[in-house]
Amino acid sequence: MKQEELANLVGVRRETIGNLEKGRYNPSLVLAWNIAKVFEVTIEEVFTITDED
């Protein structure tokens, strides 16, 4: 799926999806939920939390 397609499905700009992929942006809970719904998976399957020291 192209970034623009996903962005349209979840109601954000394509740049937001690109920044998510590059780790430059942390999604809101609503955005994470919507992305997971598009792919029919859990939020944990799409996003992981890492400790940053």
Buried (B, 14 or more C-beta within 10 A) or exposed (E): EEBEEBBEBBEBEBEBBBBBEEEEBEBEEEBBBBBBEBEEEEBEEBBEEEEEE
